[in-house]
Amino acid sequence: MLLAVGVPPAHEAPMYWRREFRGKPEEVRFVRAFAAHLLADFPALDDVLLVLDELAVNAVQHTRSGEDGGRFTVDINMDVAGVIVYVTDQGGPGEPCLRDLAELAEGGRGLLTVSALAATWSWAGTPGSRTIRATFPRADRHG
């Protein structure tokens, strides 16, 4: 078999998917279904789904994405090294940040969950649009 130099084999080629969702609470289950279908064989699938759930809920509850006509976008990148997910919302007055456990009452655990499950997470953006990124390395890179 002859492989072109610099071109990864088909099973190692990077994959990229994007989908836009309405900023409604009932859309969160569609986010999970979208990712579950695409990443069915990914070893850390449960962690990815929980993180996407938290990020989608945050977009709906804490940004303009949750207002009438609001939308948010989910991007999923997968390659031989692992998975990176992005949730882009329509921004809001605050900035995503980890809260002190002592301050937590009913809410505020979303980004703590993201921080606990993802290898890394970060955000970038403006009051009009921001993206939260979470990474999940592939533990078994040989299988």
PyMOL commands that place a pseudoatom at each C-alpha (Angstrom):
pseudoatom trace, name=CA, resn=MET, resi=1, chain=A, elem=C, hetatm=0, pos=[0.000, 0.000, 0.000]
pseudoatom trace, name=CA, resn=LEU, resi=2, chain=A, elem=C, hetatm=0, pos=[1.387, 3.396, -0.976]
pseudoatom trace, name=CA, resn=LEU, resi=3, chain=A, elem=C, hetatm=0, pos=[0.611, 6.345, 1.300]
pseudoatom trace, name=CA, resn=ALA, resi=4, chain=A, elem=C, hetatm=0, pos=[1.228, 9.943, 0.328]
pseudoatom trace, name=CA, resn=VAL, resi=5, chain=A, elem=C, hetatm=0, pos=[3.852, 11.633, 2.504]
pseudoatom trace, name=CA, resn=GLY, resi=6, chain=A, elem=C, hetatm=0, pos=[2.309, 14.171, 4.879]
pseudoatom trace, name=CA, resn=VAL, resi=7, chain=A, elem=C, hetatm=0, pos=[-1.240, 12.842, 4.469]
pseudoatom trace, name=CA, resn=PRO, resi=8, chain=A, elem=C, hetatm=0, pos=[-2.566, 10.885, 7.443]
pseudoatom trace, name=CA, resn=PRO, resi=9, chain=A, elem=C, hetatm=0, pos=[-4.273, 7.547, 6.814]
pseudoatom trace, name=CA, resn=ALA, resi=10, chain=A, elem=C, hetatm=0, pos=[-8.063, 7.865, 6.563]
pseudoatom trace, name=CA, resn=HIS, resi=11, chain=A, elem=C, hetatm=0, pos=[-8.602, 6.493, 10.096]
pseudoatom trace, name=CA, resn=GLU, resi=12, chain=A, elem=C, hetatm=0, pos=[-6.320, 9.238, 11.490]
pseudoatom trace, name=CA, resn=ALA, resi=13, chain=A, elem=C, hetatm=0, pos=[-7.621, 12.154, 9.416]
pseudoatom trace, name=CA, resn=PRO, resi=14, chain=A, elem=C, hetatm=0, pos=[-9.039, 15.003, 11.500]
pseudoatom trace, name=CA, resn=MET, resi=15, chain=A, elem=C, hetatm=0, pos=[-12.817, 15.311, 11.579]
pseudoatom trace, name=CA, resn=TYR, resi=16, chain=A, elem=C, hetatm=0, pos=[-14.765, 18.513, 12.179]
pseudoatom trace, name=CA, resn=TRP, resi=17, chain=A, elem=C, hetatm=0, pos=[-18.479, 19.071, 12.747]
pseudoatom trace, name=CA, resn=ARG, resi=18, chain=A, elem=C, hetatm=0, pos=[-20.559, 22.185, 13.488]
pseudoatom trace, name=CA, resn=ARG, resi=19, chain=A, elem=C, hetatm=0, pos=[-24.214, 22.577, 14.356]
pseudoatom trace, name=CA, resn=GLU, resi=20, chain=A, elem=C, hetatm=0, pos=[-26.279, 25.539, 15.448]
pseudoatom trace, name=CA, resn=PHE, resi=21, chain=A, elem=C, hetatm=0, pos=[-28.984, 25.139, 18.115]
pseudoatom trace, name=CA, resn=ARG, resi=22, chain=A, elem=C, hetatm=0, pos=[-31.875, 27.301, 19.242]
pseudoatom trace, name=CA, resn=GLY, resi=23, chain=A, elem=C, hetatm=0, pos=[-31.281, 28.905, 22.634]
pseudoatom trace, name=CA, resn=LYS, resi=24, chain=A, elem=C, hetatm=0, pos=[-33.986, 26.851, 24.359]
pseudoatom trace, name=CA, resn=PRO, resi=25, chain=A, elem=C, hetatm=0, pos=[-33.554, 24.451, 27.306]
pseudoatom trace, name=CA, resn=GLU, resi=26, chain=A, elem=C, hetatm=0, pos=[-35.030, 21.548, 25.317]
pseudoatom trace, name=CA, resn=GLU, resi=27, chain=A, elem=C, hetatm=0, pos=[-32.225, 21.888, 22.744]
pseudoatom trace, name=CA, resn=VAL, resi=28, chain=A, elem=C, hetatm=0, pos=[-29.627, 20.642, 25.235]
pseudoatom trace, name=CA, resn=ARG, resi=29, chain=A, elem=C, hetatm=0, pos=[-30.669, 17.029, 24.665]
pseudoatom trace, name=CA, resn=PHE, resi=30, chain=A, elem=C, hetatm=0, pos=[-30.070, 17.509, 20.932]
pseudoatom trace, name=CA, resn=VAL, resi=31, chain=A, elem=C, hetatm=0, pos=[-26.546, 18.731, 21.693]
pseudoatom trace, name=CA, resn=ARG, resi=32, chain=A, elem=C, hetatm=0, pos=[-25.879, 15.495, 23.582]
pseudoatom trace, name=CA, resn=ALA, resi=33, chain=A, elem=C, hetatm=0, pos=[-27.401, 13.374, 20.787]
pseudoatom trace, name=CA, resn=PHE, resi=34, chain=A, elem=C, hetatm=0, pos=[-25.316, 15.209, 18.161]
pseudoatom trace, name=CA, resn=ALA, resi=35, chain=A, elem=C, hetatm=0, pos=[-22.067, 14.516, 20.020]
pseudoatom trace, name=CA, resn=ALA, resi=36, chain=A, elem=C, hetatm=0, pos=[-23.010, 10.965, 21.062]
pseudoatom trace, name=CA, resn=HIS, resi=37, chain=A, elem=C, hetatm=0, pos=[-23.656, 10.005, 17.448]
pseudoatom trace, name=CA, resn=LEU, resi=38, chain=A, elem=C, hetatm=0, pos=[-20.395, 11.481, 16.171]
pseudoatom trace, name=CA, resn=LEU, resi=39, chain=A, elem=C, hetatm=0, pos=[-18.153, 10.303, 19.011]
pseudoatom trace, name=CA, resn=ALA, resi=40, chain=A, elem=C, hetatm=0, pos=[-19.719, 6.906, 19.759]
pseudoatom trace, name=CA, resn=ASP, resi=41, chain=A, elem=C, hetatm=0, pos=[-16.335, 5.133, 19.970]
pseudoatom trace, name=CA, resn=PHE, resi=42, chain=A, elem=C, hetatm=0, pos=[-14.442, 7.870, 21.828]
pseudoatom trace, name=CA, resn=PRO, resi=43, chain=A, elem=C, hetatm=0, pos=[-13.171, 6.517, 25.192]
pseudoatom trace, name=CA, resn=ALA, resi=44, chain=A, elem=C, hetatm=0, pos=[-14.136, 9.633, 27.204]
pseudoatom trace, name=CA, resn=LEU, resi=45, chain=A, elem=C, hetatm=0, pos=[-17.566, 10.039, 25.573]
pseudoatom trace, name=CA, resn=ASP, resi=46, chain=A, elem=C, hetatm=0, pos=[-19.423, 10.344, 28.890]
pseudoatom trace, name=CA, resn=ASP, resi=47, chain=A, elem=C, hetatm=0, pos=[-17.150, 13.188, 30.003]
pseudoatom trace, name=CA, resn=VAL, resi=48, chain=A, elem=C, hetatm=0, pos=[-17.565, 14.985, 26.664]
pseudoatom trace, name=CA, resn=LEU, resi=49, chain=A, elem=C, hetatm=0, pos=[-21.362, 14.675, 26.873]
pseudoatom trace, name=CA, resn=LEU, resi=50, chain=A, elem=C, hetatm=0, pos=[-21.505, 16.006, 30.425]
pseudoatom trace, name=CA, resn=VAL, resi=51, chain=A, elem=C, hetatm=0, pos=[-19.258, 18.954, 29.564]
pseudoatom trace, name=CA, resn=LEU, resi=52, chain=A, elem=C, hetatm=0, pos=[-21.308, 19.790, 26.464]
pseudoatom trace, name=CA, resn=ASP, resi=53, chain=A, elem=C, hetatm=0, pos=[-24.461, 19.553, 28.561]
pseudoatom trace, name=CA, resn=GLU, resi=54, chain=A, elem=C, hetatm=0, pos=[-23.063, 22.060, 31.077]
pseudoatom trace, name=CA, resn=LEU, resi=55, chain=A, elem=C, hetatm=0, pos=[-21.818, 24.445, 28.396]
pseudoatom trace, name=CA, resn=ALA, resi=56, chain=A, elem=C, hetatm=0, pos=[-25.113, 24.340, 26.477]
pseudoatom trace, name=CA, resn=VAL, resi=57, chain=A, elem=C, hetatm=0, pos=[-27.123, 24.934, 29.659]
pseudoatom trace, name=CA, resn=ASN, resi=58, chain=A, elem=C, hetatm=0, pos=[-24.831, 27.870, 30.527]
pseudoatom trace, name=CA, resn=ALA, resi=59, chain=A, elem=C, hetatm=0, pos=[-25.313, 29.346, 27.039]
pseudoatom trace, name=CA, resn=VAL, resi=60, chain=A, elem=C, hetatm=0, pos=[-29.098, 29.158, 27.405]
pseudoatom trace, name=CA, resn=GLN, resi=61, chain=A, elem=C, hetatm=0, pos=[-29.279, 30.366, 31.014]
pseudoatom trace, name=CA, resn=HIS, resi=62, chain=A, elem=C, hetatm=0, pos=[-26.535, 32.977, 31.228]
pseudoatom trace, name=CA, resn=THR, resi=63, chain=A, elem=C, hetatm=0, pos=[-26.170, 34.602, 27.782]
pseudoatom trace, name=CA, resn=ARG, resi=64, chain=A, elem=C, hetatm=0, pos=[-28.250, 36.301, 25.122]
pseudoatom trace, name=CA, resn=SER, resi=65, chain=A, elem=C, hetatm=0, pos=[-28.438, 32.932, 23.394]
pseudoatom trace, name=CA, resn=GLY, resi=66, chain=A, elem=C, hetatm=0, pos=[-31.290, 32.121, 25.793]
pseudoatom trace, name=CA, resn=GLU, resi=67, chain=A, elem=C, hetatm=0, pos=[-33.363, 35.145, 24.782]
pseudoatom trace, name=CA, resn=ASP, resi=68, chain=A, elem=C, hetatm=0, pos=[-36.110, 35.047, 22.125]
pseudoatom trace, name=CA, resn=GLY, resi=69, chain=A, elem=C, hetatm=0, pos=[-34.547, 34.082, 18.811]
pseudoatom trace, name=CA, resn=GLY, resi=70, chain=A, elem=C, hetatm=0, pos=[-31.205, 33.302, 20.455]
pseudoatom trace, name=CA, resn=ARG, resi=71, chain=A, elem=C, hetatm=0, pos=[-28.873, 30.623, 19.133]
pseudoatom trace, name=CA, resn=PHE, resi=72, chain=A, elem=C, hetatm=0, pos=[-25.624, 28.918, 20.065]
pseudoatom trace, name=CA, resn=THR, resi=73, chain=A, elem=C, hetatm=0, pos=[-23.185, 26.817, 18.070]
pseudoatom trace, name=CA, resn=VAL, resi=74, chain=A, elem=C, hetatm=0, pos=[-21.397, 23.589, 18.945]
pseudoatom trace, name=CA, resn=ASP, resi=75, chain=A, elem=C, hetatm=0, pos=[-18.191, 22.623, 17.140]
pseudoatom trace, name=CA, resn=ILE, resi=76, chain=A, elem=C, hetatm=0, pos=[-16.552, 19.224, 17.580]
pseudoatom trace, name=CA, resn=ASN, resi=77, chain=A, elem=C, hetatm=0, pos=[-13.018, 18.470, 16.372]
pseudoatom trace, name=CA, resn=MET, resi=78, chain=A, elem=C, hetatm=0, pos=[-11.634, 14.956, 16.559]
pseudoatom trace, name=CA, resn=ASP, resi=79, chain=A, elem=C, hetatm=0, pos=[-8.254, 13.655, 15.501]
pseudoatom trace, name=CA, resn=VAL, resi=80, chain=A, elem=C, hetatm=0, pos=[-5.824, 10.966, 16.578]
pseudoatom trace, name=CA, resn=ALA, resi=81, chain=A, elem=C, hetatm=0, pos=[-4.879, 13.022, 19.666]
pseudoatom trace, name=CA, resn=GLY, resi=82, chain=A, elem=C, hetatm=0, pos=[-8.425, 13.412, 20.984]
pseudoatom trace, name=CA, resn=VAL, resi=83, chain=A, elem=C, hetatm=0, pos=[-11.474, 15.664, 20.929]
pseudoatom trace, name=CA, resn=ILE, resi=84, chain=A, elem=C, hetatm=0, pos=[-11.908, 19.411, 21.314]
pseudoatom trace, name=CA, resn=VAL, resi=85, chain=A, elem=C, hetatm=0, pos=[-15.381, 20.874, 21.752]
pseudoatom trace, name=CA, resn=TYR, resi=86, chain=A, elem=C, hetatm=0, pos=[-16.398, 24.514, 21.422]
pseudoatom trace, name=CA, resn=VAL, resi=87, chain=A, elem=C, hetatm=0, pos=[-19.649, 26.176, 22.435]
pseudoatom trace, name=CA, resn=THR, resi=88, chain=A, elem=C, hetatm=0, pos=[-20.149, 29.665, 21.039]
pseudoatom trace, name=CA, resn=ASP, resi=89, chain=A, elem=C, hetatm=0, pos=[-22.939, 31.780, 22.504]
pseudoatom trace, name=CA, resn=GLN, resi=90, chain=A, elem=C, hetatm=0, pos=[-24.250, 35.286, 21.850]
pseudoatom trace, name=CA, resn=GLY, resi=91, chain=A, elem=C, hetatm=0, pos=[-22.478, 36.812, 24.836]
pseudoatom trace, name=CA, resn=GLY, resi=92, chain=A, elem=C, hetatm=0, pos=[-23.711, 38.480, 27.944]
pseudoatom trace, name=CA, resn=PRO, resi=93, chain=A, elem=C, hetatm=0, pos=[-22.779, 40.870, 30.722]
pseudoatom trace, name=CA, resn=GLY, resi=94, chain=A, elem=C, hetatm=0, pos=[-20.538, 38.512, 32.727]
pseudoatom trace, name=CA, resn=GLU, resi=95, chain=A, elem=C, hetatm=0, pos=[-17.475, 36.434, 32.000]
pseudoatom trace, name=CA, resn=PRO, resi=96, chain=A, elem=C, hetatm=0, pos=[-17.236, 32.660, 32.430]
pseudoatom trace, name=CA, resn=CYS, resi=97, chain=A, elem=C, hetatm=0, pos=[-15.297, 31.909, 35.615]
pseudoatom trace, name=CA, resn=LEU, resi=98, chain=A, elem=C, hetatm=0, pos=[-14.919, 29.227, 38.250]
pseudoatom trace, name=CA, resn=ARG, resi=99, chain=A, elem=C, hetatm=0, pos=[-16.765, 30.048, 41.430]
pseudoatom trace, name=CA, resn=ASP, resi=100, chain=A, elem=C, hetatm=0, pos=[-15.542, 29.384, 44.940]
pseudoatom trace, name=CA, resn=LEU, resi=101, chain=A, elem=C, hetatm=0, pos=[-17.190, 26.294, 46.417]
pseudoatom trace, name=CA, resn=ALA, resi=102, chain=A, elem=C, hetatm=0, pos=[-18.175, 28.350, 49.479]
pseudoatom trace, name=CA, resn=GLU, resi=103, chain=A, elem=C, hetatm=0, pos=[-20.253, 30.658, 47.236]
pseudoatom trace, name=CA, resn=LEU, resi=104, chain=A, elem=C, hetatm=0, pos=[-22.243, 27.872, 45.608]
pseudoatom trace, name=CA, resn=ALA, resi=105, chain=A, elem=C, hetatm=0, pos=[-25.884, 27.422, 46.459]
pseudoatom trace, name=CA, resn=GLU, resi=106, chain=A, elem=C, hetatm=0, pos=[-28.257, 26.004, 43.868]
pseudoatom trace, name=CA, resn=GLY, resi=107, chain=A, elem=C, hetatm=0, pos=[-26.159, 26.834, 40.812]
pseudoatom trace, name=CA, resn=GLY, resi=108, chain=A, elem=C, hetatm=0, pos=[-22.652, 27.718, 39.786]
pseudoatom trace, name=CA, resn=ARG, resi=109, chain=A, elem=C, hetatm=0, pos=[-21.259, 24.213, 39.422]
pseudoatom trace, name=CA, resn=GLY, resi=110, chain=A, elem=C, hetatm=0, pos=[-21.197, 24.105, 35.618]
pseudoatom trace, name=CA, resn=LEU, resi=111, chain=A, elem=C, hetatm=0, pos=[-17.661, 25.312, 35.031]
pseudoatom trace, name=CA, resn=LEU, resi=112, chain=A, elem=C, hetatm=0, pos=[-16.405, 23.351, 38.047]
pseudoatom trace, name=CA, resn=THR, resi=113, chain=A, elem=C, hetatm=0, pos=[-17.730, 20.236, 36.289]
pseudoatom trace, name=CA, resn=VAL, resi=114, chain=A, elem=C, hetatm=0, pos=[-16.084, 21.308, 33.031]
pseudoatom trace, name=CA, resn=SER, resi=115, chain=A, elem=C, hetatm=0, pos=[-12.801, 21.923, 34.844]
pseudoatom trace, name=CA, resn=ALA, resi=116, chain=A, elem=C, hetatm=0, pos=[-12.957, 18.525, 36.567]
pseudoatom trace, name=CA, resn=LEU, resi=117, chain=A, elem=C, hetatm=0, pos=[-13.733, 16.494, 33.423]
pseudoatom trace, name=CA, resn=ALA, resi=118, chain=A, elem=C, hetatm=0, pos=[-11.851, 18.243, 30.600]
pseudoatom trace, name=CA, resn=ALA, resi=119, chain=A, elem=C, hetatm=0, pos=[-8.060, 18.129, 30.364]
pseudoatom trace, name=CA, resn=THR, resi=120, chain=A, elem=C, hetatm=0, pos=[-8.126, 21.878, 29.701]
pseudoatom trace, name=CA, resn=TRP, resi=121, chain=A, elem=C, hetatm=0, pos=[-10.739, 24.552, 29.147]
pseudoatom trace, name=CA, resn=SER, resi=122, chain=A, elem=C, hetatm=0, pos=[-10.580, 28.188, 28.168]
pseudoatom trace, name=CA, resn=TRP, resi=123, chain=A, elem=C, hetatm=0, pos=[-12.741, 30.926, 26.776]
pseudoatom trace, name=CA, resn=ALA, resi=124, chain=A, elem=C, hetatm=0, pos=[-12.338, 33.855, 24.431]
pseudoatom trace, name=CA, resn=GLY, resi=125, chain=A, elem=C, hetatm=0, pos=[-14.653, 36.515, 23.155]
pseudoatom trace, name=CA, resn=THR, resi=126, chain=A, elem=C, hetatm=0, pos=[-16.413, 39.778, 23.758]
pseudoatom trace, name=CA, resn=PRO, resi=127, chain=A, elem=C, hetatm=0, pos=[-19.678, 40.822, 25.420]
pseudoatom trace, name=CA, resn=GLY, resi=128, chain=A, elem=C, hetatm=0, pos=[-21.342, 40.097, 22.034]
pseudoatom trace, name=CA, resn=SER, resi=129, chain=A, elem=C, hetatm=0, pos=[-20.012, 36.581, 21.443]
pseudoatom trace, name=CA, resn=ARG, resi=130, chain=A, elem=C, hetatm=0, pos=[-17.833, 34.156, 23.319]
pseudoatom trace, name=CA, resn=THR, resi=131, chain=A, elem=C, hetatm=0, pos=[-16.553, 30.653, 22.837]
pseudoatom trace, name=CA, resn=ILE, resi=132, chain=A, elem=C, hetatm=0, pos=[-15.704, 28.129, 25.520]
pseudoatom trace, name=CA, resn=ARG, resi=133, chain=A, elem=C, hetatm=0, pos=[-13.273, 25.391, 24.510]
pseudoatom trace, name=CA, resn=ALA, resi=134, chain=A, elem=C, hetatm=0, pos=[-12.724, 22.050, 26.284]
pseudoatom trace, name=CA, resn=THR, resi=135, chain=A, elem=C, hetatm=0, pos=[-10.162, 19.372, 25.381]
pseudoatom trace, name=CA, resn=PHE, resi=136, chain=A, elem=C, hetatm=0, pos=[-10.260, 15.614, 25.882]
pseudoatom trace, name=CA, resn=PRO, resi=137, chain=A, elem=C, hetatm=0, pos=[-7.099, 13.703, 24.952]
pseudoatom trace, name=CA, resn=ARG, resi=138, chain=A, elem=C, hetatm=0, pos=[-7.415, 10.173, 23.651]
pseudoatom trace, name=CA, resn=ALA, resi=139, chain=A, elem=C, hetatm=0, pos=[-6.069, 7.951, 26.420]
pseudoatom trace, name=CA, resn=ASP, resi=140, chain=A, elem=C, hetatm=0, pos=[-5.447, 4.992, 24.122]
pseudoatom trace, name=CA, resn=ARG, resi=141, chain=A, elem=C, hetatm=0, pos=[-3.734, 6.420, 21.036]
pseudoatom trace, name=CA, resn=HIS, resi=142, chain=A, elem=C, hetatm=0, pos=[-2.812, 2.971, 19.727]
pseudoatom trace, name=CA, resn=GLY, resi=143, chain=A, elem=C, hetatm=0, pos=[-6.247, 1.358, 19.684]
for i in range(1, 143): cmd.bond("trace and resi %d" % i, "trace and resi %d" % (i + 1))
show_as sticks, trace
zoom trace
